[in-house]
Amino acid sequence: MIVIHPVLENGALDAFQLWPVAEQPPYRLVPLNRMLDDEGVGAAVATIAGYNRSRADPNPADPAAAYLSPLLHEEGFVAPGGLRVQDTATGATLNPGCCCGLEDWRAWLEVADGGEMWLGHDPMPWAEQAGETIRLHPDEERPGPVIEFPRAALRRLLAEVQQDLADFLLLLADWAGRYTPDSADALVAAFDSSLQITGPLRRTLQWPAYD
């Protein structure tokens, strides 16, 4: 069976103290879905905010608000990670490569329509169109097991990815209401917009700006 999950590359959070975060080794791919607890959601928020920290708004009076500020820019944010594809029968796994971003997960719809997309580097994963079959190669530089499945199945699998992200968004809304109540609505809107979570499952969405 083929399964696809949205994953975030966890940051180094050993010294993080602004809110509770899960104790996880850095640079581990963590699924975003309804299974996360409060500390897991907190780690995801801290990871993405830290990844975008070059746009941080200094606010010594409210360090948590300052740390979250990179997420609240109208142009959106990027999230290290992407989609992980697994063949549960063979154990073959395709992980998102370096410089791939979870915010681009809808680009997989190009593959569903018979096209191509860039899947990152180091490793060098790539997708091959073979008639009505998709072949996913986990690493171009290190040949190994290939993941194969009908192209017609990909839209259904991406709908499951969208559901995972929608479930995470509900957890985020609950988390933000308790840990960052002043910016809760803006934070949820920013995640929804930047990660293109809700709305019809098509290649590109146009999102309204949020305050």
N, CA and C atoms as a LAMMPS dump frame, in Angstrom:
ITEM: TIMESTEP
0
ITEM: NUMBER OF ATOMS
633
ITEM: BOX BOUNDS ff ff ff
-5.0000000000000000e+02 5.0000000000000000e+02
-5.0000000000000000e+02 5.0000000000000000e+02
-5.0000000000000000e+02 5.0000000000000000e+02
ITEM: ATOMS id mol type element x y z
1 1 1 N 0.844 -1.196 0
2 1 2 C 0 0 0
3 1 3 C 0.881 1.247 0
4 2 1 N 0.454 2.248 -0.758
5 2 2 C 1.175 3.511 -0.824
6 2 3 C 0.513 4.509 0.12
7 3 1 N 1.318 5.158 0.946
8 3 2 C 0.812 6.206 1.829
9 3 3 C 1.685 7.443 1.651
10 4 1 N 1.065 8.608 1.746
11 4 2 C 1.782 9.876 1.634
12 4 3 C 1.413 10.744 2.832
13 5 1 N 2.418 11.307 3.494
14 5 2 C 2.184 12.138 4.668
15 5 3 C 2.923 13.468 4.541
16 6 1 N 2.303 14.559 4.985
17 6 2 C 3.035 15.82 5.086
18 6 3 C 3.975 15.766 6.276
19 7 1 N 5.233 16.146 6.062
20 7 2 C 6.225 16.071 7.139
21 7 3 C 6.975 17.393 7.243
22 8 1 N 7.359 17.707 8.467
23 8 2 C 8.138 18.904 8.765
24 8 3 C 9.489 18.476 9.315
25 9 1 N 10.552 19.102 8.831
26 9 2 C 11.887 18.815 9.374
27 9 3 C 12.074 19.593 10.665
28 10 1 N 12.108 18.878 11.768
29 10 2 C 12.151 19.503 13.076
30 10 3 C 13.458 20.26 13.298
31 11 1 N 13.351 21.418 13.945
32 11 2 C 14.527 22.219 14.241
33 11 3 C 15.204 21.804 15.535
34 12 1 N 16.324 22.423 15.822
35 12 2 C 17.053 22.19 17.071
36 12 3 C 16.432 23.07 18.151
37 13 1 N 15.709 22.455 19.084
38 13 2 C 14.925 23.209 20.054
39 13 3 C 15.338 22.928 21.491
40 14 1 N 16.559 22.457 21.689
41 14 2 C 16.996 22.067 23.037
42 14 3 C 16.886 23.215 24.034
43 15 1 N 17.168 24.433 23.601
44 15 2 C 17.179 25.573 24.526
45 15 3 C 15.907 26.415 24.434
46 16 1 N 14.908 25.924 23.712
47 16 2 C 13.69 26.724 23.506
48 16 3 C 12.86 26.741 24.79
49 17 1 N 12.4 27.938 25.21
50 17 2 C 11.684 28.058 26.486
51 17 3 C 10.427 28.939 26.414
52 18 1 N 10.038 29.381 25.231
53 18 2 C 8.901 30.302 25.143
54 18 3 C 7.565 29.599 25.352
55 19 1 N 7.484 28.326 25.023
56 19 2 C 6.314 27.478 25.29
57 19 3 C 6.772 26.029 25.241
58 20 1 N 5.985 25.101 25.751
59 20 2 C 6.415 23.693 25.769
60 20 3 C 6.574 23.138 24.354
61 21 1 N 7.658 22.413 24.133
62 21 2 C 7.899 21.771 22.842
63 21 3 C 8.312 20.32 23.081
64 22 1 N 8.02 19.474 22.099
65 22 2 C 8.38 18.061 22.199
66 22 3 C 9.89 17.894 22.171
67 23 1 N 10.371 16.94 22.952
68 23 2 C 11.796 16.618 22.941
69 23 3 C 12.065 15.667 21.781
70 24 1 N 12.66 16.198 20.74
71 24 2 C 12.924 15.422 19.525
72 24 3 C 14.321 15.74 19.019
73 25 1 N 14.997 14.755 18.444
74 25 2 C 16.289 15.057 17.81
75 25 3 C 16.076 16.041 16.668
76 26 1 N 16.994 16.968 16.453
77 26 2 C 16.841 17.914 15.345
78 26 3 C 16.956 17.232 13.991
79 27 1 N 16.322 17.861 12.995
80 27 2 C 16.384 17.417 11.592
81 27 3 C 15.691 16.075 11.371
82 28 1 N 14.761 15.767 12.244
83 28 2 C 13.933 14.575 12.061
84 28 3 C 12.65 14.99 11.349
85 29 1 N 12.153 14.159 10.422
86 29 2 C 10.912 14.445 9.71
87 29 3 C 9.727 14.016 10.565
88 30 1 N 8.913 14.995 10.943
89 30 2 C 7.785 14.759 11.847
90 30 3 C 6.484 14.941 11.073
91 31 1 N 5.602 13.937 11.052
92 31 2 C 4.318 14.093 10.361
93 31 3 C 3.447 15.156 11.028
94 32 1 N 2.761 15.944 10.209
95 32 2 C 1.776 16.898 10.708
96 32 3 C 0.394 16.289 10.49
97 33 1 N -0.272 15.938 11.594
98 33 2 C -1.589 15.321 11.514
99 33 3 C -2.269 15.446 12.871
100 34 1 N -3.386 14.766 13.032
101 34 2 C -4.171 14.884 14.267
102 34 3 C -3.549 14.148 15.442
103 35 1 N -2.442 13.425 15.219
104 35 2 C -1.838 12.651 16.285
105 35 3 C -0.9 13.477 17.164
106 36 1 N -0.604 14.705 16.786
107 36 2 C 0.32 15.526 17.568
108 36 3 C -0.323 15.961 18.883
109 37 1 N 0.477 15.964 19.946
110 37 2 C 0.011 16.529 21.201
111 37 3 C 0.407 18.001 21.26
112 38 1 N 0.084 18.671 22.374
113 38 2 C 0.385 20.093 22.509
114 38 3 C 1.868 20.397 22.274
115 39 1 N 2.724 19.569 22.838
116 39 2 C 4.155 19.816 22.695
117 39 3 C 4.615 19.593 21.255
118 40 1 N 3.966 18.667 20.561
119 40 2 C 4.293 18.455 19.161
120 40 3 C 3.88 19.64 18.301
121 41 1 N 2.694 20.192 18.572
122 41 2 C 2.258 21.385 17.845
123 41 3 C 3.187 22.551 18.163
124 42 1 N 3.533 22.699 19.445
125 42 2 C 4.444 23.764 19.836
126 42 3 C 5.788 23.651 19.155
127 43 1 N 6.281 22.421 18.991
128 43 2 C 7.567 22.217 18.307
129 43 3 C 7.457 22.588 16.836
130 44 1 N 6.32 22.267 16.21
131 44 2 C 6.13 22.612 14.8
132 44 3 C 6.116 24.124 14.611
133 45 1 N 5.391 24.824 15.477
134 45 2 C 5.324 26.285 15.379
135 45 3 C 6.703 26.892 15.614
136 46 1 N 7.405 26.412 16.63
137 46 2 C 8.732 26.943 16.938
138 46 3 C 9.712 26.677 15.807
139 47 1 N 9.63 25.495 15.204
140 47 2 C 10.517 25.148 14.102
141 47 3 C 10.314 26.084 12.92
142 48 1 N 9.06 26.283 12.513
143 48 2 C 8.793 27.107 11.329
144 48 3 C 9.125 28.572 11.607
145 49 1 N 8.771 29.056 12.791
146 49 2 C 9.107 30.442 13.127
147 49 3 C 10.619 30.644 13.139
148 50 1 N 11.345 29.681 13.701
149 50 2 C 12.793 29.786 13.728
150 50 3 C 13.407 29.736 12.343
151 51 1 N 12.836 28.939 11.463
152 51 2 C 13.338 28.812 10.099
153 51 3 C 13.183 30.121 9.329
154 52 1 N 12.169 30.904 9.701
155 52 2 C 11.899 32.184 9.032
156 52 3 C 12.359 33.379 9.866
157 53 1 N 13.261 33.167 10.813
158 53 2 C 13.582 34.174 11.81
159 53 3 C 14.277 35.408 11.251
160 54 1 N 14.772 35.379 10.014
161 54 2 C 15.433 36.568 9.476
162 54 3 C 14.464 37.74 9.375
163 55 1 N 13.154 37.454 9.426
164 55 2 C 12.158 38.524 9.367
165 55 3 C 11.588 38.833 10.749
166 56 1 N 12.237 38.38 11.794
167 56 2 C 11.714 38.553 13.151
168 56 3 C 11.583 40.03 13.509
169 57 1 N 10.539 40.332 14.252
170 57 2 C 10.271 41.687 14.72
171 57 3 C 10.733 41.787 16.172
172 58 1 N 11.8 42.521 16.474
173 58 2 C 12.28 42.588 17.861
174 58 3 C 11.238 43.201 18.777
175 59 1 N 10.971 42.509 19.861
176 59 2 C 9.974 42.982 20.827
177 59 3 C 10.368 42.446 22.193
178 60 1 N 11.325 43.083 22.852
179 60 2 C 11.816 42.555 24.127
180 60 3 C 10.737 42.466 25.193
181 61 1 N 9.666 43.246 25.062
182 61 2 C 8.602 43.197 26.055
183 61 3 C 7.765 41.927 25.927
184 62 1 N 7.75 41.322 24.754
185 62 2 C 6.966 40.102 24.531
186 62 3 C 7.766 39.174 23.623
187 63 1 N 8.697 38.408 24.194
188 63 2 C 9.561 37.551 23.377
189 63 3 C 8.794 36.546 22.535
190 64 1 N 7.676 36.002 23.061
191 64 2 C 6.906 35.024 22.289
192 64 3 C 6.314 35.666 21.042
193 65 1 N 5.758 36.881 21.185
194 65 2 C 5.204 37.582 20.032
195 65 3 C 6.286 37.897 19.011
196 66 1 N 7.47 38.28 19.491
197 66 2 C 8.573 38.569 18.584
198 66 3 C 8.988 37.313 17.82
199 67 1 N 9.003 36.176 18.503
200 67 2 C 9.413 34.937 17.853
201 67 3 C 8.405 34.507 16.791
202 68 1 N 7.117 34.784 17.041
203 68 2 C 6.069 34.406 16.093
204 68 3 C 5.96 35.379 14.922
205 69 1 N 6.518 36.559 15.049
206 69 2 C 6.301 37.599 14.048
207 69 3 C 6.685 37.191 12.628
208 70 1 N 7.724 36.338 12.412
209 70 2 C 8.038 35.962 11.028
210 70 3 C 6.911 35.208 10.323
211 71 1 N 5.993 34.637 11.106
212 71 2 C 4.917 33.852 10.504
213 71 3 C 3.744 34.714 10.058
214 72 1 N 3.724 35.977 10.478
215 72 2 C 2.538 36.804 10.284
216 72 3 C 2.694 37.827 9.167
217 73 1 N 3.712 37.661 8.329
218 73 2 C 3.883 38.538 7.188
219 73 3 C 2.92 38.124 6.08
220 74 1 N 2.368 39.098 5.377
221 74 2 C 1.367 38.801 4.365
222 74 3 C 1.919 37.98 3.203
223 75 1 N 3.227 38.066 2.94
224 75 2 C 3.773 37.298 1.828
225 75 3 C 3.927 35.822 2.164
226 76 1 N 3.651 35.435 3.397
227 76 2 C 3.684 34.03 3.773
228 76 3 C 5.041 33.571 4.274
229 77 1 N 5.125 32.307 4.648
230 77 2 C 6.366 31.747 5.165
231 77 3 C 6.663 30.428 4.469
232 78 1 N 7.855 29.917 4.699
233 78 2 C 8.246 28.621 4.157
234 78 3 C 8.428 27.647 5.316
235 79 1 N 8.259 26.37 5.016
236 79 2 C 8.334 25.333 6.048
237 79 3 C 9.213 24.198 5.548
238 80 1 N 10.336 23.918 6.22
239 80 2 C 11.224 22.852 5.759
240 80 3 C 10.533 21.5 5.836
241 81 1 N 10.606 20.751 4.773
242 81 2 C 9.94 19.45 4.74
243 81 3 C 9.283 19.226 3.397
244 82 1 N 8.147 18.568 3.395
245 82 2 C 7.445 18.262 2.155
246 82 3 C 6.562 17.055 2.346
247 83 1 N 6.486 16.213 1.325
248 83 2 C 5.683 14.994 1.402
249 83 3 C 6.596 13.771 1.432
250 84 1 N 6.273 12.863 2.353
251 84 2 C 6.992 11.593 2.427
252 84 3 C 6.097 10.497 1.864
253 85 1 N 6.632 9.734 0.919
254 85 2 C 5.891 8.655 0.273
255 85 3 C 6.48 7.327 0.726
256 86 1 N 5.611 6.419 1.151
257 86 2 C 6.074 5.118 1.635
258 86 3 C 5.284 4 0.965
259 87 1 N 5.992 2.943 0.602
260 87 2 C 5.374 1.708 0.135
261 87 3 C 5.431 0.735 1.312
262 88 1 N 4.306 0.505 1.942
263 88 2 C 4.294 -0.316 3.154
264 88 3 C 4.597 -1.779 2.857
265 89 1 N 4.436 -2.201 1.609
266 89 2 C 4.714 -3.595 1.258
267 89 3 C 6.202 -3.856 1.134
268 90 1 N 6.931 -2.904 0.554
269 90 2 C 8.37 -3.112 0.32
270 90 3 C 9.249 -2.37 1.314
271 91 1 N 8.673 -1.401 2.008
272 91 2 C 9.46 -0.584 2.923
273 91 3 C 10.183 0.564 2.258
274 92 1 N 10.049 0.712 0.942
275 92 2 C 10.708 1.811 0.233
276 92 3 C 10.086 3.144 0.653
277 93 1 N 10.936 4.145 0.85
278 93 2 C 10.485 5.46 1.305
279 93 3 C 11.153 6.548 0.483
280 94 1 N 10.351 7.509 0.037
281 94 2 C 10.869 8.715 -0.607
282 94 3 C 10.658 9.877 0.348
283 95 1 N 11.754 10.472 0.799
284 95 2 C 11.699 11.638 1.67
285 95 3 C 11.935 12.904 0.858
286 96 1 N 11.348 14.034 1.28
287 96 2 C 11.631 15.282 0.585
288 96 3 C 13.102 15.639 0.694
289 97 1 N 13.673 16.111 -0.398
290 97 2 C 15.076 16.475 -0.393
291 97 3 C 15.309 17.838 0.233
292 98 1 N 16.569 18.168 0.415
293 98 2 C 16.955 19.451 0.976
294 98 3 C 16.43 20.584 0.1
295 99 1 N 16.02 21.678 0.749
296 99 2 C 15.494 22.876 0.09
297 99 3 C 14.101 22.675 -0.478
298 100 1 N 13.517 21.512 -0.24
299 100 2 C 12.114 21.315 -0.589
300 100 3 C 11.283 21.903 0.555
301 101 1 N 10.099 22.409 0.266
302 101 2 C 9.29 23.03 1.304
303 101 3 C 7.886 22.465 1.343
304 102 1 N 7.345 22.325 2.544
305 102 2 C 5.99 21.805 2.69
306 102 3 C 4.967 22.742 2.065
307 103 1 N 5.302 24.036 1.978
308 103 2 C 4.367 24.999 1.388
309 103 3 C 4.095 24.699 -0.089
310 104 1 N 4.943 23.882 -0.725
311 104 2 C 4.782 23.554 -2.147
312 104 3 C 4.149 22.186 -2.366
313 105 1 N 3.474 21.634 -1.349
314 105 2 C 2.968 20.27 -1.485
315 105 3 C 1.983 20.115 -2.645
316 106 1 N 1.257 21.187 -2.978
317 106 2 C 0.29 21.083 -4.077
318 106 3 C 0.961 20.931 -5.443
319 107 1 N 2.262 21.168 -5.523
320 107 2 C 2.967 20.957 -6.785
321 107 3 C 2.895 19.492 -7.226
322 108 1 N 2.628 18.586 -6.274
323 108 2 C 2.456 17.177 -6.635
324 108 3 C 1.281 16.977 -7.582
325 109 1 N 0.362 17.937 -7.646
326 109 2 C -0.744 17.83 -8.593
327 109 3 C -0.235 17.866 -10.031
328 110 1 N 0.921 18.495 -10.261
329 110 2 C 1.528 18.464 -11.593
330 110 3 C 1.87 17.026 -11.981
331 111 1 N 2.371 16.269 -11.025
332 111 2 C 2.693 14.861 -11.278
333 111 3 C 1.413 14.073 -11.541
334 112 1 N 0.361 14.366 -10.786
335 112 2 C -0.914 13.688 -10.993
336 112 3 C -1.475 13.948 -12.379
337 113 1 N -1.122 15.1 -12.958
338 113 2 C -1.596 15.453 -14.299
339 113 3 C -0.627 15.034 -15.4
340 114 1 N 0.393 14.258 -15.033
341 114 2 C 1.324 13.751 -16.034
342 114 3 C 2.574 14.58 -16.204
343 115 1 N 2.773 15.596 -15.362
344 115 2 C 3.933 16.465 -15.478
345 115 3 C 5.065 16.08 -14.542
346 116 1 N 5.951 17.032 -14.31
347 116 2 C 7.114 16.804 -13.464
348 116 3 C 7.18 17.875 -12.381
349 117 1 N 7.982 17.631 -11.369
350 117 2 C 8.227 18.621 -10.328
351 117 3 C 9.592 18.355 -9.715
352 118 1 N 10.144 19.39 -9.084
353 118 2 C 11.421 19.261 -8.395
354 118 3 C 11.166 18.808 -6.965
355 119 1 N 11.873 17.772 -6.518
356 119 2 C 11.648 17.182 -5.203
357 119 3 C 12.796 17.439 -4.233
358 120 1 N 13.691 18.365 -4.566
359 120 2 C 14.781 18.674 -3.662
360 120 3 C 16.049 17.913 -4.006
361 121 1 N 17.089 18.12 -3.176
362 121 2 C 18.373 17.451 -3.395
363 121 3 C 18.936 16.988 -2.054
364 122 1 N 19.897 16.079 -2.147
365 122 2 C 20.602 15.564 -0.96
366 122 3 C 19.631 15.012 0.099
367 123 1 N 18.935 13.912 -0.196
368 123 2 C 19.034 13.059 -1.385
369 123 3 C 18.392 13.71 -2.617
370 124 1 N 18.503 13.025 -3.759
371 124 2 C 17.99 13.553 -5.014
372 124 3 C 16.791 12.724 -5.466
373 125 1 N 15.63 12.909 -4.823
374 125 2 C 14.457 12.155 -5.255
375 125 3 C 13.903 12.708 -6.566
376 126 1 N 13.283 11.85 -7.359
377 126 2 C 12.656 12.324 -8.581
378 126 3 C 11.519 11.401 -8.986
379 127 1 N 10.584 11.975 -9.746
380 127 2 C 9.4 11.25 -10.19
381 127 3 C 9.483 11.004 -11.686
382 128 1 N 9.156 9.79 -12.093
383 128 2 C 9.185 9.399 -13.503
384 128 3 C 7.777 9.01 -13.94
385 129 1 N 7.356 9.532 -15.085
386 129 2 C 6.087 9.147 -15.678
387 129 3 C 6.324 7.961 -16.609
388 130 1 N 5.61 6.851 -16.364
389 130 2 C 5.729 5.656 -17.203
390 130 3 C 4.331 5.227 -17.623
391 131 1 N 3.825 5.874 -18.666
392 131 2 C 2.45 5.608 -19.066
393 131 3 C 1.492 6.088 -17.998
394 132 1 N 0.666 5.193 -17.503
395 132 2 C -0.286 5.534 -16.441
396 132 3 C 0.273 5.23 -15.057
397 133 1 N 1.557 4.953 -14.985
398 133 2 C 2.21 4.62 -13.719
399 133 3 C 3.193 5.716 -13.33
400 134 1 N 3.251 6.01 -12.047
401 134 2 C 4.263 6.908 -11.508
402 134 3 C 5.339 6.067 -10.835
403 135 1 N 6.581 6.352 -11.177
404 135 2 C 7.705 5.702 -10.509
405 135 3 C 8.462 6.763 -9.729
406 136 1 N 8.601 6.563 -8.442
407 136 2 C 9.318 7.49 -7.587
408 136 3 C 10.664 6.887 -7.206
409 137 1 N 11.715 7.64 -7.473
410 137 2 C 13.072 7.203 -7.168
411 137 3 C 13.567 7.989 -5.952
412 138 1 N 13.774 7.33 -4.811
413 138 2 C 14.164 8.045 -3.592
414 138 3 C 15.468 8.821 -3.69
415 139 1 N 16.42 8.37 -4.493
416 139 2 C 17.707 9.069 -4.584
417 139 3 C 18.347 8.748 -5.923
418 140 1 N 18.444 9.749 -6.783
419 140 2 C 19.01 9.559 -8.12
420 140 3 C 20.452 9.09 -8.054
421 141 1 N 21.19 9.514 -7.036
422 141 2 C 22.608 9.184 -6.956
423 141 3 C 22.872 7.835 -6.295
424 142 1 N 21.862 7.268 -5.654
425 142 2 C 22.023 5.962 -5.004
426 142 3 C 20.835 5.091 -5.395
427 143 1 N 20.911 4.427 -6.545
428 143 2 C 19.793 3.61 -7.022
429 143 3 C 19.375 2.573 -5.987
430 144 1 N 18.081 2.41 -5.849
431 144 2 C 17.539 1.462 -4.89
432 144 3 C 16.106 1.136 -5.245
433 145 1 N 15.328 0.627 -4.292
434 145 2 C 13.93 0.278 -4.58
435 145 3 C 13.14 1.477 -5.088
436 146 1 N 12.335 1.246 -6.102
437 146 2 C 11.484 2.269 -6.699
438 146 3 C 10.07 2.084 -6.19
439 147 1 N 9.385 3.189 -5.956
440 147 2 C 7.981 3.152 -5.534
441 147 3 C 7.119 3.356 -6.766
442 148 1 N 6.221 2.416 -7.047
443 148 2 C 5.351 2.497 -8.208
444 148 3 C 3.893 2.44 -7.796
445 149 1 N 3.075 3.245 -8.449
446 149 2 C 1.629 3.193 -8.221
447 149 3 C 0.927 3.886 -9.383
448 150 1 N -0.362 3.6 -9.588
449 150 2 C -1.089 4.223 -10.697
450 150 3 C -1.2 5.737 -10.503
451 151 1 N -0.983 6.47 -11.587
452 151 2 C -1.09 7.92 -11.495
453 151 3 C -2.49 8.346 -11.053
454 152 1 N -3.503 7.584 -11.433
455 152 2 C -4.879 7.929 -11.069
456 152 3 C -5.097 7.93 -9.56
457 153 1 N -4.22 7.232 -8.81
458 153 2 C -4.382 7.164 -7.353
459 153 3 C -3.82 8.391 -6.65
460 154 1 N -3.021 9.2 -7.347
461 154 2 C -2.296 10.266 -6.658
462 154 3 C -3.228 11.347 -6.122
463 155 1 N -4.261 11.713 -6.84
464 155 2 C -5.166 12.741 -6.327
465 155 3 C -5.858 12.288 -5.043
466 156 1 N -6.217 11.024 -4.975
467 156 2 C -6.813 10.512 -3.735
468 156 3 C -5.804 10.59 -2.596
469 157 1 N -4.563 10.228 -2.875
470 157 2 C -3.529 10.285 -1.846
471 157 3 C -3.267 11.724 -1.409
472 158 1 N -3.319 12.671 -2.347
473 158 2 C -3.123 14.073 -1.986
474 158 3 C -4.308 14.614 -1.196
475 159 1 N -5.5 14.092 -1.448
476 159 2 C -6.65 14.486 -0.629
477 159 3 C -6.454 14.04 0.82
478 160 1 N -5.794 12.902 1.018
479 160 2 C -5.491 12.441 2.372
480 160 3 C -4.436 13.33 3.019
481 161 1 N -3.484 13.8 2.221
482 161 2 C -2.499 14.775 2.725
483 161 3 C -3.22 16.033 3.177
484 162 1 N -4.131 16.523 2.357
485 162 2 C -4.876 17.729 2.714
486 162 3 C -5.659 17.525 4.01
487 163 1 N -6.228 16.339 4.208
488 163 2 C -6.958 16.065 5.447
489 163 3 C -6.018 16.066 6.649
490 164 1 N -4.826 15.499 6.492
491 164 2 C -3.85 15.539 7.58
492 164 3 C -3.533 16.981 7.966
493 165 1 N -3.322 17.824 6.965
494 165 2 C -2.996 19.223 7.239
495 165 3 C -4.184 19.955 7.856
496 166 1 N -5.392 19.641 7.407
497 166 2 C -6.582 20.262 7.997
498 166 3 C -6.742 19.85 9.459
499 167 1 N -6.443 18.588 9.76
500 167 2 C -6.501 18.131 11.153
501 167 3 C -5.458 18.855 11.998
502 168 1 N -4.255 19.043 11.441
503 168 2 C -3.225 19.793 12.154
504 168 3 C -3.673 21.23 12.394
505 169 1 N -4.357 21.833 11.424
506 169 2 C -4.81 23.211 11.572
507 169 3 C -5.796 23.34 12.731
508 170 1 N -6.642 22.334 12.933
509 170 2 C -7.564 22.351 14.07
510 170 3 C -6.797 22.282 15.394
511 171 1 N -5.78 21.435 15.437
512 171 2 C -4.946 21.365 16.643
513 171 3 C -4.243 22.694 16.89
514 172 1 N -3.773 23.315 15.815
515 172 2 C -3.085 24.596 15.933
516 172 3 C -4.019 25.661 16.494
517 173 1 N -5.269 25.679 16.039
518 173 2 C -6.227 26.666 16.535
519 173 3 C -6.434 26.513 18.035
520 174 1 N -6.537 25.281 18.491
521 174 2 C -6.707 25.034 19.922
522 174 3 C -5.445 25.437 20.682
523 175 1 N -4.275 25.067 20.142
524 175 2 C -3.002 25.403 20.782
525 175 3 C -2.823 26.912 20.866
526 176 1 N -3.068 27.615 19.771
527 176 2 C -2.855 29.064 19.741
528 176 3 C -3.8 29.784 20.682
529 177 1 N -5.017 29.281 20.827
530 177 2 C -5.962 29.906 21.736
531 177 3 C -5.499 29.877 23.177
532 178 1 N -4.649 28.908 23.51
533 178 2 C -4.163 28.786 24.886
534 178 3 C -2.787 29.408 25.097
535 179 1 N -1.913 29.311 24.08
536 179 2 C -0.532 29.77 24.269
537 179 3 C -0.256 31.146 23.662
538 180 1 N -0.97 31.514 22.628
539 180 2 C -0.754 32.825 21.991
540 180 3 C -2.106 33.449 21.648
541 181 1 N -2.963 33.676 22.646
542 181 2 C -4.344 34.107 22.365
543 181 3 C -4.432 35.42 21.594
544 182 1 N -3.507 36.337 21.799
545 182 2 C -3.597 37.632 21.116
546 182 3 C -3.38 37.524 19.612
547 183 1 N -2.643 36.514 19.184
548 183 2 C -2.374 36.364 17.751
549 183 3 C -2.928 35.053 17.201
550 184 1 N -3.857 34.424 17.938
551 184 2 C -4.343 33.097 17.556
552 184 3 C -4.978 33.094 16.168
553 185 1 N -5.903 34.013 15.924
554 185 2 C -6.599 34.015 14.635
555 185 3 C -5.631 34.29 13.487
556 186 1 N -4.733 35.248 13.684
557 186 2 C -3.765 35.58 12.637
558 186 3 C -2.819 34.414 12.378
559 187 1 N -2.439 33.696 13.433
560 187 2 C -1.515 32.578 13.274
561 187 3 C -2.169 31.447 12.482
562 188 1 N -3.411 31.129 12.817
563 188 2 C -4.127 30.078 12.092
564 188 3 C -4.306 30.478 10.629
565 189 1 N -4.677 31.735 10.384
566 189 2 C -4.837 32.209 9.006
567 189 3 C -3.524 32.128 8.24
568 190 1 N -2.418 32.434 8.917
569 190 2 C -1.113 32.395 8.262
570 190 3 C -0.737 30.972 7.875
571 191 1 N -0.976 30.019 8.757
572 191 2 C -0.688 28.623 8.433
573 191 3 C -1.576 28.14 7.29
574 192 1 N -2.847 28.475 7.348
575 192 2 C -3.762 28.048 6.303
576 192 3 C -3.333 28.617 4.952
577 193 1 N -2.976 29.894 4.931
578 193 2 C -2.593 30.548 3.69
579 193 3 C -1.244 30.059 3.181
580 194 1 N -0.234 30.076 4.023
581 194 2 C 1.116 29.736 3.58
582 194 3 C 1.244 28.271 3.162
583 195 1 N 0.572 27.381 3.871
584 195 2 C 0.645 25.956 3.546
585 195 3 C -0.473 25.509 2.603
586 196 1 N -1.322 26.457 2.163
587 196 2 C -2.394 26.155 1.208
588 196 3 C -3.199 24.923 1.643
589 197 1 N -3.746 24.999 2.845
590 197 2 C -4.401 23.832 3.431
591 197 3 C -5.833 23.679 2.955
592 198 1 N -6.685 24.678 3.173
593 198 2 C -8.094 24.548 2.819
594 198 3 C -8.33 25.018 1.386
595 199 1 N -9.511 24.742 0.9
596 199 2 C -9.857 25.132 -0.462
597 199 3 C -9.778 23.951 -1.406
598 200 1 N -10.276 24.119 -2.629
599 200 2 C -10.283 23.03 -3.615
600 200 3 C -8.889 22.494 -3.876
601 201 1 N -8.828 21.214 -4.163
602 201 2 C -7.536 20.572 -4.404
603 201 3 C -7.139 20.802 -5.859
604 202 1 N -6.495 21.94 -6.097
605 202 2 C -5.974 22.249 -7.418
606 202 3 C -4.578 22.83 -7.265
607 203 1 N -3.907 23.01 -8.399
608 203 2 C -2.473 23.326 -8.365
609 203 3 C -2.151 24.62 -7.625
610 204 1 N -2.847 25.711 -7.948
611 204 2 C -2.505 27.011 -7.382
612 204 3 C -3.743 27.662 -6.816
613 205 1 N -3.637 28.183 -5.602
614 205 2 C -4.725 28.916 -4.981
615 205 3 C -4.335 30.367 -4.811
616 206 1 N -5.305 31.254 -4.922
617 206 2 C -5.087 32.656 -4.645
618 206 3 C -5.72 32.964 -3.302
619 207 1 N -4.898 33.376 -2.341
620 207 2 C -5.372 33.583 -0.977
621 207 3 C -5.516 35.052 -0.68
622 208 1 N -6.566 35.43 0.043
623 208 2 C -6.686 36.837 0.458
624 208 3 C -5.636 37.176 1.504
625 209 1 N -5.232 38.429 1.539
626 209 2 C -4.31 38.87 2.586
627 209 3 C -5.022 38.887 3.912
628 210 1 N -4.281 38.674 4.972
629 210 2 C -4.842 38.719 6.319
630 210 3 C -4.139 39.8 7.09
631 211 1 N -4.784 40.278 8.144
632 211 2 C -4.198 41.322 8.985
633 211 3 C -3.284 40.705 10.025
